[in-house]
Amino acid sequence: MWIGKRVRFKRITDRNKMICVPMDHGVSSGPIKGIERIYETIRKVEEGGATAIIVHKGIIRNLKDPPNLGIIVHLSGSTSLGTKPNFKVQVGSVEEAIYLGADAVSVHINIGGENEPEMLEKIGGIADACDAYGLPLVAMMYARGRNIKDPYNPSTVAHVTRIGGELGADIVKTTYTGNPETFRKVVESSPVPVVIAGGPKMETEREVFEMVEGAMEAGAIGVTFGRNVFQHEKPEAMLKALRTIIMDKTGVDEALEVFKNESKR
């Protein structure tokens, strides 16, 4: 990784670990619970100890004060109102992200559908621009489309993850396969660091923490959790508990104790 990317990589991580909260859902799903007042949520996420957030350019343009964490500008978009919600198109540029003060950019790529070729072309071009400007690229790589029978299949997830690394991403966000043994194969076959997506909001904190513990055991460098953080009643407490697993390698029970104590504040 070149010097510019290394400098900015440190701004979106802590001790080379990532606890990122994506909040780009306003384009795809609208002002859903937890991000209706997004600037309040950003403040809570900052207080909880996240290393970075992912937002669209308009959110950055209207920030009153820069948060004390890494800023990743999302360059992909589609909506649940359209006819092709899985077809992510480019909605911003690397140059614009730099102008806005971004520390990195992210793209969302779905593999397995009819619009896969266009999305592969986009990630390739964005990766080239990121290399030219020394900006890290986070690729959200998912198996989604009519050719995908099981999006959690370890071989499929490993393939999708590998595509992100092969096409120039510096960090790949992907689906957790369900256990450390199968996910370790995903991580080991990736040329770049891997973080896991949170997916839909889970029922209990223990479920979330167990998934994180398994991913870290498999070699992931962290998480990019949206709904399981910003839709929680205590997002700051969730983040502080996640930090203990990711940064301090504590177990699930210890993380639950931290969550319990922080929730009382």
C-alpha positions in Angstrom: 0.0 0.0 0.0 1.4 3.4 -1.0 2.2 6.1 1.5 -0.9 8.2 0.8 -3.1 5.2 1.3 -1.2 4.1 4.4 -1.7 7.5 6.0 -5.4 7.6 5.2 -5.8 3.9 6.2 -4.8 4.9 9.7 -7.5 7.5 9.8 -10.3 4.9 9.2 -8.8 2.3 11.5 -7.3 1.9 15.0 -4.4 -0.3 15.5 -5.2 -1.7 12.0 -8.6 -2.7 13.1 -11.9 -1.3 11.8 -15.2 -0.5 13.5 -17.1 1.2 10.8 -20.7 2.3 10.8 -22.2 2.6 7.4 -25.1 5.1 7.2 -25.6 5.3 3.4 -29.1 3.7 3.7 -30.9 7.0 3.2 -30.5 6.6 -0.6 -31.5 2.9 -0.8 -34.1 2.7 1.9 -34.9 6.2 3.0 -34.7 7.8 6.5 -35.1 4.5 8.3 -35.1 4.2 12.1 -31.8 5.3 13.6 -30.8 7.7 10.8 -33.8 10.0 10.6 -31.6 12.6 12.4 -28.4 11.4 11.0 -26.1 14.1 12.5 -27.3 13.0 16.0 -26.4 9.5 15.1 -23.0 10.4 13.9 -22.3 12.1 17.2 -23.4 9.0 19.1 -21.3 6.8 16.9 -18.3 9.1 17.5 -18.8 8.9 21.2 -19.1 5.1 21.1 -15.6 4.8 19.6 -16.3 3.9 15.9 -13.2 4.3 13.8 -15.1 5.4 10.7 -18.5 6.1 9.1 -19.7 5.6 5.6 -22.1 8.3 4.2 -23.1 9.9 1.0 -21.6 13.2 -0.2 -24.6 15.3 0.7 -24.3 14.3 4.3 -20.7 15.5 4.4 -21.5 18.7 2.7 -24.0 19.6 5.4 -21.9 18.7 8.4 -21.6 21.6 10.9 -18.4 20.2 12.5 -16.2 17.4 11.2 -16.4 14.3 13.5 -13.4 12.9 15.2 -13.3 9.7 13.2 -12.6 8.5 9.7 -15.0 9.7 6.9 -15.7 7.3 4.0 -17.7 8.7 1.1 -20.0 6.1 -0.6 -19.9 6.3 -4.4 -22.7 3.8 -5.2 -26.4 4.1 -5.2 -29.8 2.5 -6.1 -33.2 2.7 -4.4 -35.8 0.3 -3.2 -38.3 2.3 -5.3 -36.7 1.5 -8.6 -37.0 -1.5 -10.8 -33.3 -2.6 -10.3 -32.5 -2.2 -6.6 -29.5 -4.5 -7.0 -27.9 -2.5 -9.8 -25.6 0.0 -8.1 -24.6 2.9 -10.2 -21.8 5.4 -9.6 -23.2 8.6 -7.9 -20.0 10.4 -7.0 -16.3 10.6 -7.8 -13.0 10.2 -6.1 -12.0 13.8 -6.8 -15.2 15.0 -5.2 -14.6 12.9 -2.1 -11.1 14.3 -1.7 -12.6 17.9 -2.1 -15.0 17.0 0.8 -12.2 15.9 3.0 -12.8 12.1 2.8 -10.3 9.7 4.2 -11.5 6.9 1.9 -14.3 6.0 -0.5 -16.5 2.9 -0.8 -18.4 1.1 -3.5 -21.2 -1.5 -3.4 -20.9 -4.3 -6.0 -23.4 -7.2 -6.4 -22.1 -10.3 -8.1 -24.4 -12.8 -9.8 -27.0 -10.6 -11.5 -27.6 -9.3 -15.0 -25.9 -5.9 -14.3 -22.7 -7.5 -12.9 -20.6 -6.4 -15.9 -21.4 -2.7 -15.5 -20.6 -2.8 -11.8 -17.3 -4.6 -12.3 -16.3 -1.9 -14.8 -17.1 0.8 -12.3 -15.1 -0.7 -9.5 -12.1 -1.1 -11.8 -12.3 2.6 -12.8 -12.8 3.8 -9.3 -9.8 1.7 -8.0 -7.6 3.3 -10.7 -8.6 6.8 -9.5 -8.0 5.8 -5.9 -4.5 4.7 -6.8 -3.8 7.9 -8.6 -4.9 10.0 -5.5 -3.7 7.7 -2.7 -7.2 7.2 -1.4 -8.2 3.8 0.2 -11.1 2.0 -1.4 -13.5 -0.1 0.6 -15.5 -2.5 -1.6 -18.8 -3.9 -0.4 -18.9 -7.2 -2.2 -22.1 -9.3 -2.1 -23.5 -12.3 -3.9 -26.9 -11.1 -5.1 -28.7 -12.0 -8.3 -30.6 -14.7 -10.0 -27.5 -16.8 -10.4 -26.9 -16.9 -6.7 -28.6 -19.9 -4.9 -27.0 -19.4 -1.5 -25.4 -16.0 -0.7 -23.8 -17.5 2.5 -22.1 -20.4 0.6 -18.4 -20.2 1.7 -17.1 -20.8 -1.8 -19.4 -18.1 -3.3 -18.4 -15.6 -0.5 -14.7 -16.4 -1.1 -15.1 -15.8 -4.8 -17.0 -12.5 -4.3 -14.4 -11.3 -1.8 -11.6 -12.3 -4.1 -13.1 -10.2 -6.9 -12.9 -7.1 -4.8 -9.3 -7.6 -4.0 -8.4 -8.5 -7.5 -10.0 -5.4 -8.9 -8.2 -3.0 -6.6 -10.0 -2.6 -3.3 -7.9 -2.0 -0.2 -10.5 -3.4 2.2 -13.4 -5.8 1.3 -16.6 -5.9 3.2 -18.5 -9.1 2.8 -21.0 -11.5 4.2 -20.1 -13.7 7.2 -20.4 -17.3 6.4 -21.7 -18.4 9.8 -18.7 -19.9 11.5 -14.9 -19.2 11.9 -13.8 -22.3 10.0 -15.5 -21.5 6.7 -14.9 -17.8 7.0 -11.2 -18.3 7.6 -11.0 -19.7 4.1 -12.6 -16.5 2.8 -10.1 -14.3 4.7 -7.0 -16.4 3.8 -7.9 -16.4 0.1 -8.3 -12.6 0.0 -5.3 -10.4 -1.1 -6.6 -7.6 1.1 -8.0 -7.2 4.6 -11.6 -8.3 5.2 -14.4 -6.9 7.4 -17.8 -8.3 7.9 -21.2 -6.8 7.1 -23.9 -6.8 9.9 -26.9 -7.6 7.7 -30.4 -7.2 9.1 -30.8 -6.1 12.7 -30.4 -9.1 15.0 -32.6 -10.0 17.9 -30.0 -10.0 20.7 -26.7 -8.5 21.5 -25.2 -11.9 22.1 -26.0 -12.9 18.5 -24.1 -9.8 17.3 -21.1 -10.4 19.5 -20.9 -14.1 18.7 -20.7 -13.2 15.0 -18.0 -10.7 15.6 -16.0 -13.0 17.8 -16.1 -15.7 15.1 -15.1 -13.3 12.3 -12.1 -12.0 14.3 -11.1 -15.5 15.1 -11.1 -16.2 11.4 -8.8 -13.3 10.7 -11.1 -10.4 9.8 -9.8 -6.9 10.8 -13.2 -5.7 12.0 -16.8 -4.9 11.1 -18.9 -2.5 9.1 -22.2 -2.6 11.1 -25.1 -0.4 10.2 -28.5 -1.5 11.6 -27.0 -3.5 14.4 -25.5 -0.3 15.7 -27.6 2.7 14.7 -31.0 1.0 15.1 -30.0 -0.2 18.6 -31.5 1.7 21.6 -27.9 2.1 22.9 -25.6 2.6 19.9 -22.8 4.0 22.1 -22.9 0.9 24.4 -22.9 -1.4 21.4 -19.8 0.2 19.9 -17.9 0.1 23.2 -18.7 -3.6 23.6 -17.7 -4.3 20.0 -14.4 -2.5 20.7 -13.6 -4.9 23.4 -13.9 -7.9 21.1 -12.2 -6.3 18.1 -9.5 -4.3 19.8 -8.9 -6.2 23.0 -9.8 -9.8 21.9 -12.2 -10.3 24.8 -14.9 -12.9 24.7 -18.7 -12.6 24.2 -19.5 -12.7 28.0 -17.0 -9.9 28.7 -18.5 -7.8 25.8 -22.0 -8.4 27.2 -20.8 -7.1 30.6 -19.4 -4.0 29.0 -22.6 -3.4 27.1 -24.6 -3.9 30.3 -22.5 -1.4 32.2 -22.4 1.2 29.4 -26.2 1.0 28.9 -26.7 2.3 32.4 -25.0 5.6 31.7 
